[in-house]
Amino acid sequence: MKSAPLHSWQVDRTEALAIQKRLAQQVCTSGDVTSVSLVAGVDISKPDVAGIATAAVVVLQYPDMKLTEVQLIRGTPGFPYIPGLLSFREAPLIVAAAEKLTVTPDLILVDGQGIAHPRRFGIASHLGLLWAKPTIGCAKSRLCGEYQLPGSEPGDYSYLWDNGEIIGAVVRTRRDVKPVFISIGHKIDLSSAIRRALDCCRGYRLPEPTRLAHLAAAGNLQPEKV
């Protein structure tokens, strides 16, 4: 899966902030994927003691969630750890892993934020623009915004608000288990993002694509086992 050359990755903090503000204006927050047969999940591990991180991209059939392909790549992040700018640290390795795919997913779920971000441009939105693909942010924690806890049943959700704007949803995916934070990445509306994420759940807190991507990045789901 190829990516567009939107900007250089060799930037400092000031340049990265400017890129986020500029590209946030290009994010599409409407629509749905009319036909989904393959859905991908992406995640990246924390660097090990040698500073090496592992990026993982997994592809599953939709809606049965049968695992189809796993691609991994290891490398040293080239950008420092700065909250709110994690896509500049993580996206280059994720993009490199995605370039190894032999199939092209119709929808990508990203372990991270989409527009539920102070500048409305988290990693799910960044990757969506790079790939020109529909993406959904599926985060385990909140980056910004306020919310009321949703009901306790799977499918219950409440909205995540920031400065009077709905920026995502707090979605219960498993009964009485902590919710996940769903937000638009690119080329999908929020209600469709919630529905698609729930469709990908298989009894765990995390949707299956990001759950398996997390396992793969941690070394617990190897390509040769597919």
Backbone as CSV, one residue per row, in Angstrom:
resi,resn,N_x,N_y,N_z,CA_x,CA_y,CA_z,C_x,C_y,C_z
1,MET,0.857,-1.188,0.000,0.000,0.000,0.000,0.892,1.236,0.000
2,LYS,0.781,2.004,-1.043,1.643,3.162,-1.221,1.102,4.384,-0.479
3,SER,1.996,5.300,-0.169,1.608,6.537,0.502,2.003,7.735,-0.336
4,ALA,1.284,8.832,-0.133,1.581,10.063,-0.861,2.695,10.832,-0.155
5,PRO,3.586,11.483,-0.893,4.661,12.279,-0.271,4.143,13.656,0.153
6,LEU,3.437,13.706,1.253,2.800,14.949,1.689,3.790,15.958,2.252
7,HIS,4.888,15.469,2.824,5.866,16.347,3.464,7.098,15.530,3.799
8,SER,8.144,16.201,4.191,9.346,15.525,4.666,9.137,15.066,6.109
9,TRP,9.764,13.953,6.466,9.761,13.506,7.853,10.923,14.122,8.637
10,GLN,11.831,14.761,7.948,12.983,15.378,8.613,12.620,16.805,9.017
11,VAL,11.851,16.894,10.102,11.349,18.189,10.558,11.595,18.326,12.050
12,ASP,11.536,19.569,12.536,11.614,19.796,13.967,10.203,20.028,14.518
13,ARG,10.118,20.325,15.806,8.822,20.467,16.451,7.986,21.581,15.823
14,THR,8.586,22.714,15.547,7.849,23.836,14.965,7.291,23.478,13.599
15,GLU,8.109,22.831,12.776,7.641,22.424,11.446,6.546,21.377,11.545
16,ALA,6.672,20.445,12.483,5.657,19.412,12.652,4.311,20.016,13.044
17,LEU,4.321,20.975,13.940,3.079,21.645,14.329,2.432,22.343,13.145
18,ALA,3.241,23.003,12.334,2.711,23.698,11.157,2.119,22.711,10.159
19,ILE,2.762,21.566,9.994,2.247,20.541,9.076,0.908,20.018,9.577
20,GLN,0.801,19.753,10.873,-0.463,19.286,11.427,-1.585,20.285,11.168
21,LYS,-1.331,21.543,11.448,-2.368,22.559,11.271,-2.784,22.678,9.807
22,ARG,-1.819,22.553,8.908,-2.128,22.657,7.479,-2.909,21.439,6.988
23,LEU,-2.445,20.244,7.347,-3.069,19.026,6.828,-4.416,18.734,7.491
24,ALA,-4.628,19.242,8.709,-5.923,19.037,9.364,-7.064,19.590,8.519
25,GLN,-6.781,20.624,7.719,-7.815,21.214,6.866,-8.211,20.293,5.713
26,GLN,-7.395,19.269,5.452,-7.653,18.366,4.334,-8.372,17.085,4.756
27,VAL,-8.569,16.896,6.054,-9.219,15.678,6.541,-10.697,15.694,6.163
28,CYS,-11.162,14.593,5.613,-12.571,14.434,5.254,-13.293,13.752,6.414
29,THR,-14.334,14.381,6.946,-15.051,13.853,8.103,-16.453,13.380,7.748
30,SER,-16.664,13.024,6.493,-17.979,12.556,6.067,-17.837,11.270,5.263
31,GLY,-18.978,10.593,5.074,-19.008,9.413,4.224,-18.829,8.116,4.991
32,ASP,-18.859,7.031,4.251,-18.641,5.688,4.772,-18.007,4.875,3.653
33,VAL,-17.506,3.720,3.994,-16.937,2.829,2.987,-18.082,2.004,2.425
34,THR,-18.362,2.165,1.151,-19.540,1.509,0.581,-19.383,-0.001,0.501
35,SER,-18.176,-0.475,0.327,-17.937,-1.919,0.231,-16.632,-2.246,0.948
36,VAL,-16.735,-3.065,1.976,-15.547,-3.462,2.743,-15.390,-4.970,2.669
37,SER,-14.277,-5.412,2.128,-13.958,-6.840,2.140,-12.705,-7.128,2.942
38,LEU,-11.814,-6.116,3.050,-10.594,-6.265,3.837,-10.441,-5.061,4.747
39,VAL,-10.140,-5.330,6.005,-9.919,-4.256,6.978,-8.564,-4.482,7.634
40,ALA,-7.823,-3.404,7.824,-6.490,-3.506,8.415,-6.471,-2.884,9.804
41,GLY,-5.526,-3.326,10.597,-5.232,-2.717,11.883,-3.758,-2.388,11.949
42,VAL,-3.411,-1.252,12.539,-1.999,-0.878,12.643,-1.670,-0.480,14.077
43,ASP,-0.443,-0.804,14.482,0.048,-0.421,15.805,1.570,-0.460,15.763
44,ILE,2.199,0.092,16.779,3.652,0.089,16.869,4.037,-0.094,18.334
45,SER,5.090,-0.854,18.555,5.544,-1.105,19.915,6.347,0.066,20.447
46,LYS,6.521,0.100,21.753,7.472,1.023,22.348,8.887,0.561,21.994
47,PRO,9.813,1.471,21.812,11.186,1.054,21.525,11.757,0.184,22.648
48,ASP,12.567,-0.793,22.258,13.213,-1.639,23.249,14.446,-0.929,23.823
49,VAL,15.237,-1.651,24.589,16.389,-1.025,25.249,17.410,-0.498,24.242
50,ALA,17.376,-1.048,23.030,18.279,-0.583,21.973,17.677,0.546,21.155
51,GLY,16.454,0.963,21.504,15.798,2.041,20.772,15.071,1.591,19.521
52,ILE,14.885,0.268,19.353,14.236,-0.268,18.162,12.763,-0.519,18.447
53,ALA,11.891,-0.034,17.561,10.451,-0.265,17.657,10.001,-1.180,16.526
54,THR,8.874,-1.847,16.725,8.299,-2.724,15.704,6.935,-2.202,15.292
55,ALA,6.779,-1.913,14.016,5.485,-1.502,13.465,4.809,-2.714,12.849
56,ALA,3.504,-2.815,13.049,2.748,-3.958,12.542,1.520,-3.488,11.775
57,VAL,1.270,-4.152,10.674,0.033,-3.964,9.916,-0.564,-5.344,9.691
58,VAL,-1.789,-5.539,10.134,-2.480,-6.806,9.914,-3.691,-6.540,9.036
59,VAL,-4.036,-7.512,8.212,-5.202,-7.390,7.340,-6.115,-8.582,7.598
60,LEU,-7.397,-8.295,7.775,-8.392,-9.321,8.054,-9.532,-9.221,7.049
61,GLN,-10.184,-10.342,6.801,-11.394,-10.326,5.996,-12.521,-9.702,6.814
62,TYR,-13.393,-8.999,6.141,-14.519,-8.340,6.798,-15.809,-8.901,6.206
63,PRO,-16.780,-9.290,7.017,-16.873,-9.044,8.464,-16.449,-10.215,9.351
64,ASP,-15.954,-11.321,8.784,-15.690,-12.491,9.637,-14.394,-12.396,10.430
65,MET,-13.542,-11.419,10.123,-12.310,-11.162,10.859,-11.303,-12.317,10.753
66,LYS,-11.310,-13.005,9.622,-10.295,-14.030,9.392,-8.984,-13.351,9.007
67,LEU,-7.912,-13.690,9.709,-6.617,-13.063,9.470,-6.080,-13.474,8.103
68,THR,-5.655,-12.469,7.324,-5.201,-12.691,5.958,-3.710,-12.447,5.784
69,GLU,-3.206,-11.365,6.393,-1.800,-11.012,6.182,-1.280,-10.211,7.376
70,VAL,-0.011,-10.417,7.677,0.682,-9.665,8.722,2.010,-9.194,8.161
71,GLN,2.291,-7.907,8.318,3.588,-7.366,7.904,4.195,-6.579,9.063
72,LEU,5.470,-6.780,9.278,6.200,-6.116,10.354,7.429,-5.421,9.805
73,ILE,7.832,-4.369,10.484,9.116,-3.750,10.176,9.679,-3.176,11.469
74,ARG,10.992,-3.301,11.633,11.659,-2.803,12.835,12.589,-1.666,12.462
75,GLY,12.650,-0.694,13.338,13.532,0.434,13.067,13.581,1.391,14.235
76,THR,14.437,2.371,14.114,14.595,3.380,15.150,13.769,4.614,14.798
77,PRO,12.832,5.019,15.640,12.066,6.242,15.355,12.993,7.435,15.182
78,GLY,12.682,8.255,14.179,13.555,9.383,13.863,13.096,10.714,14.413
79,PHE,12.077,10.684,15.271,11.523,11.917,15.834,11.382,11.705,17.334
80,PRO,11.638,12.710,18.139,11.546,12.521,19.593,10.120,12.288,20.065
81,TYR,10.005,11.772,21.273,8.685,11.567,21.872,8.146,12.909,22.354
82,ILE,7.115,13.400,21.655,6.461,14.657,22.018,4.958,14.406,21.972
83,PRO,4.259,14.427,23.105,2.807,14.219,23.088,2.130,15.158,22.090
84,GLY,1.199,14.600,21.341,0.497,15.371,20.318,1.177,15.349,18.967
85,LEU,2.421,14.874,18.923,3.160,14.785,17.661,3.644,13.359,17.408
86,LEU,2.940,12.397,17.972,3.418,11.013,17.882,3.416,10.470,16.464
87,SER,2.573,11.016,15.591,2.561,10.484,14.220,3.892,10.724,13.519
88,PHE,4.595,11.780,13.871,5.896,12.028,13.246,6.944,11.030,13.739
89,ARG,6.706,10.454,14.889,7.592,9.440,15.439,7.238,8.036,14.937
90,GLU,5.925,7.774,14.819,5.464,6.415,14.560,5.081,6.129,13.111
91,ALA,4.544,7.131,12.407,4.003,6.878,11.071,5.040,6.378,10.061
92,PRO,6.283,6.891,10.041,7.213,6.394,9.018,7.418,4.886,9.064
93,LEU,7.525,4.298,10.247,7.683,2.849,10.333,6.401,2.122,9.945
94,ILE,5.252,2.655,10.354,3.980,2.030,9.981,3.796,2.060,8.470
95,VAL,4.120,3.194,7.851,4.011,3.310,6.386,4.936,2.307,5.707
96,ALA,6.143,2.140,6.234,7.084,1.188,5.648,6.560,-0.244,5.745
97,ALA,5.926,-0.580,6.862,5.336,-1.915,6.997,4.193,-2.100,6.019
98,ALA,3.356,-1.070,5.848,2.210,-1.161,4.937,2.646,-1.325,3.486
99,GLU,3.810,-0.788,3.141,4.301,-0.917,1.774,4.623,-2.367,1.410
100,LYS,4.761,-3.226,2.406,5.059,-4.633,2.169,3.806,-5.474,1.922
101,LEU,2.627,-4.888,2.135,1.387,-5.644,1.968,1.221,-6.128,0.530
102,THR,0.671,-7.324,0.394,0.362,-7.869,-0.931,-1.108,-7.666,-1.290
103,VAL,-1.907,-7.199,-0.331,-3.319,-6.884,-0.569,-3.560,-5.449,-0.132
104,THR,-4.669,-4.876,-0.576,-4.989,-3.490,-0.239,-6.267,-3.443,0.581
105,PRO,-6.189,-3.022,1.839,-7.396,-2.950,2.674,-8.313,-1.815,2.234
106,ASP,-9.590,-1.992,2.517,-10.587,-0.970,2.197,-10.761,0.026,3.336
107,LEU,-10.395,-0.381,4.539,-10.597,0.423,5.738,-9.474,0.090,6.709
108,ILE,-8.949,1.094,7.406,-7.858,0.872,8.355,-8.251,1.410,9.719
109,LEU,-8.103,0.564,10.746,-8.289,0.965,12.135,-6.912,1.180,12.745
110,VAL,-6.727,2.323,13.364,-5.420,2.731,13.879,-5.466,2.802,15.395
111,ASP,-4.474,2.205,16.040,-4.363,2.311,17.489,-3.852,3.717,17.812
112,GLY,-4.768,4.640,18.005,-4.407,6.025,18.257,-5.581,6.936,17.929
113,GLN,-5.340,8.221,18.000,-6.394,9.215,17.792,-6.511,9.601,16.316
114,GLY,-7.732,10.004,15.959,-7.950,10.662,14.685,-8.081,12.160,14.936
115,ILE,-9.298,12.689,14.763,-9.483,14.124,15.006,-9.694,14.440,16.481
116,ALA,-9.720,13.416,17.343,-9.811,13.646,18.796,-8.432,14.029,19.319
117,HIS,-7.996,15.187,18.888,-6.617,15.637,19.032,-6.651,17.159,19.156
118,PRO,-5.758,17.757,19.923,-5.821,19.219,20.099,-5.828,20.000,18.792
119,ARG,-5.142,19.506,17.779,-5.125,20.180,16.473,-5.931,19.400,15.427
120,ARG,-6.743,18.457,15.902,-7.634,17.663,15.061,-6.855,16.868,13.998
121,PHE,-5.665,16.388,14.405,-4.837,15.678,13.428,-3.938,14.660,14.122
122,GLY,-4.585,13.625,14.677,-3.832,12.535,15.268,-3.321,11.579,14.202
123,ILE,-2.701,10.490,14.643,-2.043,9.588,13.712,-3.026,8.919,12.751
124,ALA,-4.262,8.646,13.181,-5.228,8.027,12.272,-5.569,8.960,11.110
125,SER,-5.661,10.249,11.385,-5.905,11.215,10.312,-4.675,11.371,9.429
126,HIS,-3.506,11.390,10.047,-2.257,11.531,9.293,-2.091,10.365,8.326
127,LEU,-2.291,9.143,8.825,-2.163,7.961,7.958,-3.256,7.942,6.893
128,GLY,-4.454,8.379,7.242,-5.528,8.413,6.258,-5.189,9.297,5.081
129,LEU,-4.611,10.470,5.351,-4.201,11.355,4.259,-3.035,10.768,3.477
130,LEU,-2.078,10.169,4.176,-0.923,9.578,3.492,-1.353,8.473,2.547
131,TRP,-2.314,7.666,2.969,-2.762,6.530,2.164,-3.976,6.859,1.295
132,ALA,-4.616,8.013,1.526,-5.860,8.360,0.833,-6.901,7.261,1.024
133,LYS,-6.994,6.779,2.273,-7.889,5.682,2.616,-8.755,6.050,3.820
134,PRO,-9.933,5.443,3.950,-10.730,5.645,5.152,-10.013,5.055,6.370
135,THR,-9.897,5.851,7.419,-9.247,5.406,8.645,-10.087,5.794,9.850
136,ILE,-9.937,4.985,10.910,-10.653,5.213,12.166,-9.636,5.198,13.293
137,GLY,-9.704,6.181,14.172,-8.874,6.175,15.367,-9.538,5.346,16.446
138,CYS,-8.808,4.369,16.980,-9.315,3.500,18.049,-8.315,3.551,19.200
139,ALA,-8.494,4.494,20.096,-7.511,4.725,21.154,-7.960,4.107,22.474
140,LYS,-6.988,3.724,23.274,-7.282,3.131,24.576,-7.473,4.191,25.654
141,SER,-7.058,5.423,25.384,-7.198,6.488,26.371,-7.508,7.802,25.669
142,ARG,-7.940,8.765,26.435,-8.306,10.081,25.905,-7.063,10.963,25.808
143,LEU,-6.977,11.720,24.736,-5.928,12.722,24.601,-6.441,14.099,24.996
144,CYS,-7.664,14.423,24.594,-8.274,15.694,24.956,-9.781,15.530,24.919
145,GLY,-10.495,16.510,25.465,-11.946,16.479,25.443,-12.550,16.020,26.759
146,GLU,-13.872,16.208,26.859,-14.640,15.825,28.043,-15.790,14.920,27.628
147,TYR,-16.214,14.062,28.580,-17.283,13.119,28.242,-17.955,12.605,29.506
148,GLN,-19.137,12.057,29.335,-19.818,11.291,30.366,-19.647,9.810,30.034
149,LEU,-19.491,8.980,31.049,-19.340,7.552,30.798,-20.588,7.003,30.101
150,PRO,-20.398,6.159,29.095,-21.561,5.543,28.445,-22.142,4.440,29.320
151,GLY,-23.254,3.852,28.860,-23.833,2.712,29.554,-22.877,1.536,29.595
152,SER,-23.249,0.504,30.306,-22.336,-0.614,30.560,-22.399,-1.711,29.513
153,GLU,-23.344,-1.640,28.580,-23.526,-2.710,27.606,-22.737,-2.454,26.320
154,PRO,-22.272,-3.513,25.660,-21.581,-3.339,24.375,-22.439,-2.553,23.379
155,GLY,-21.848,-1.568,22.749,-22.571,-0.718,21.805,-23.021,0.595,22.413
156,ASP,-23.063,0.686,23.736,-23.381,1.966,24.380,-22.232,2.946,24.143
157,TYR,-22.579,4.198,23.923,-21.528,5.200,23.745,-22.020,6.583,24.131
158,SER,-21.068,7.451,24.399,-21.337,8.868,24.621,-20.368,9.662,23.755
159,TYR,-20.652,10.926,23.582,-19.795,11.743,22.720,-18.641,12.359,23.515
160,LEU,-17.542,12.536,22.821,-16.372,13.228,23.348,-16.406,14.651,22.801
161,TRP,-16.412,15.631,23.705,-16.559,17.035,23.329,-15.281,17.815,23.630
162,ASP,-14.990,18.800,22.786,-13.882,19.705,23.053,-14.237,21.078,22.486
163,ASN,-14.289,22.080,23.359,-14.629,23.444,22.939,-15.925,23.506,22.143
164,GLY,-16.937,22.782,22.623,-18.234,22.801,21.993,-18.363,21.972,20.737
165,GLU,-17.357,21.186,20.409,-17.334,20.383,19.189,-17.256,18.902,19.542
166,ILE,-18.048,18.080,18.859,-17.934,16.627,19.021,-16.709,16.163,18.238
167,ILE,-15.747,15.577,18.954,-14.515,15.146,18.294,-14.358,13.623,18.286
168,GLY,-15.296,12.914,18.902,-15.198,11.456,18.928,-16.295,10.877,19.781
169,ALA,-16.149,9.591,20.072,-17.125,8.880,20.890,-16.409,7.950,21.862
170,VAL,-17.002,7.806,23.019,-16.496,6.900,24.052,-17.387,5.664,23.988
171,VAL,-16.849,4.555,23.513,-17.656,3.410,23.091,-17.381,2.196,23.982
172,ARG,-18.451,1.621,24.498,-18.337,0.399,25.281,-18.333,-0.786,24.301
173,THR,-17.271,-1.528,24.284,-17.145,-2.671,23.372,-17.340,-4.003,24.075
174,ARG,-17.287,-3.986,25.418,-17.464,-5.203,26.207,-18.124,-4.821,27.517
175,ARG,-19.023,-5.643,27.992,-19.820,-5.299,29.172,-18.936,-5.022,30.386
176,ASP,-19.163,-3.854,30.995,-18.483,-3.453,32.229,-16.962,-3.410,32.113
177,VAL,-16.462,-3.233,30.883,-15.029,-3.078,30.643,-14.794,-1.647,30.159
178,LYS,-13.632,-1.094,30.468,-13.335,0.276,30.073,-13.654,0.510,28.598
179,PRO,-14.258,1.652,28.269,-14.571,1.936,26.867,-13.321,2.286,26.073
180,VAL,-13.478,2.333,24.765,-12.420,2.812,23.883,-12.865,4.143,23.286
181,PHE,-11.903,4.874,22.753,-12.157,6.208,22.222,-12.063,6.157,20.696
182,ILE,-13.216,6.281,20.067,-13.321,6.186,18.614,-13.423,7.585,18.026
183,SER,-12.630,7.840,16.994,-12.730,9.133,16.316,-12.516,8.967,14.826
184,ILE,-12.997,9.933,14.095,-12.786,9.968,12.652,-11.295,10.085,12.375
185,GLY,-10.810,9.261,11.464,-9.463,9.435,10.956,-9.512,10.244,9.667
186,HIS,-10.130,9.634,8.650,-10.230,10.286,7.341,-11.268,9.531,6.515
187,LYS,-12.051,10.287,5.723,-12.984,9.732,4.737,-14.062,8.834,5.341
188,ILE,-14.528,9.193,6.543,-15.618,8.462,7.188,-16.258,9.375,8.216
189,ASP,-17.569,9.225,8.437,-18.217,10.032,9.467,-18.198,9.286,10.796
190,LEU,-18.541,9.976,11.867,-18.393,9.394,13.192,-19.339,8.224,13.412
191,SER,-20.595,8.348,13.006,-21.523,7.242,13.234,-21.074,5.990,12.487
192,SER,-20.548,6.153,11.275,-20.042,5.006,10.519,-18.788,4.438,11.173
193,ALA,-17.936,5.322,11.708,-16.728,4.860,12.385,-17.084,4.018,13.612
194,ILE,-18.068,4.463,14.383,-18.510,3.701,15.552,-19.035,2.341,15.117
195,ARG,-19.895,2.334,14.121,-20.508,1.080,13.662,-19.460,0.111,13.136
196,ARG,-18.527,0.612,12.330,-17.502,-0.267,11.765,-16.596,-0.821,12.865
197,ALA,-16.239,0.016,13.817,-15.389,-0.461,14.913,-16.096,-1.551,15.715
198,LEU,-17.368,-1.349,16.018,-18.124,-2.359,16.757,-18.264,-3.638,15.945
199,ASP,-18.441,-3.512,14.640,-18.541,-4.692,13.780,-17.273,-5.545,13.835
200,CYS,-16.143,-4.897,14.158,-14.858,-5.597,14.183,-14.530,-6.201,15.547
201,CYS,-15.396,-5.997,16.529,-15.127,-6.529,17.864,-15.519,-8.005,17.945
202,ARG,-14.712,-8.763,18.665,-14.947,-10.190,18.824,-14.816,-10.608,20.293
203,GLY,-15.479,-9.865,21.161,-15.511,-10.230,22.567,-14.386,-9.662,23.398
204,TYR,-13.521,-8.887,22.794,-12.439,-8.224,23.516,-12.734,-6.730,23.603
205,ARG,-11.963,-6.043,24.445,-12.130,-4.599,24.554,-11.781,-3.909,23.243
206,LEU,-10.693,-4.318,22.605,-10.233,-3.679,21.374,-10.831,-4.354,20.154
207,PRO,-11.162,-3.593,19.113,-11.556,-4.206,17.844,-10.460,-5.162,17.361
208,GLU,-10.866,-6.225,16.696,-9.924,-7.278,16.319,-8.736,-6.783,15.490
209,PRO,-8.915,-5.865,14.543,-7.741,-5.423,13.771,-6.665,-4.763,14.634
210,THR,-7.050,-3.872,15.541,-6.027,-3.225,16.370,-5.538,-4.158,17.468
211,ARG,-6.377,-5.055,17.935,-5.934,-6.027,18.943,-4.837,-6.919,18.363
212,LEU,-5.056,-7.429,17.151,-4.056,-8.298,16.540,-2.814,-7.524,16.131
213,ALA,-2.989,-6.270,15.709,-1.819,-5.450,15.380,-0.963,-5.221,16.622
214,HIS,-1.613,-5.022,17.767,-0.870,-4.851,19.018,-0.085,-6.122,19.352
215,LEU,-0.719,-7.282,19.197,-0.031,-8.550,19.450,1.142,-8.736,18.496
216,ALA,0.924,-8.388,17.220,1.988,-8.546,16.235,3.168,-7.637,16.537
217,ALA,2.888,-6.398,16.916,3.970,-5.465,17.224,4.761,-5.912,18.448
218,ALA,4.096,-6.636,19.353,4.759,-7.136,20.553,5.492,-8.452,20.312
219,GLY,5.399,-8.979,19.081,6.080,-10.228,18.757,5.290,-11.473,19.059
220,ASN,3.984,-11.309,19.288,3.148,-12.450,19.650,2.218,-12.908,18.533
221,LEU,2.439,-12.413,17.330,1.637,-12.828,16.186,2.545,-12.719,14.967
222,GLN,3.236,-13.776,14.625,4.233,-13.745,13.579,3.617,-14.009,12.208
223,PRO,4.156,-13.399,11.144,3.615,-13.609,9.803,3.584,-15.070,9.392
224,GLU,4.561,-15.846,9.806,4.603,-17.228,9.363,3.517,-18.087,10.001
225,LYS,2.828,-17.528,11.030,1.757,-18.280,11.675,0.406,-18.061,11.003
226,VAL,0.352,-17.173,10.018,-0.921,-16.884,9.352,-1.307,-18.055,8.457
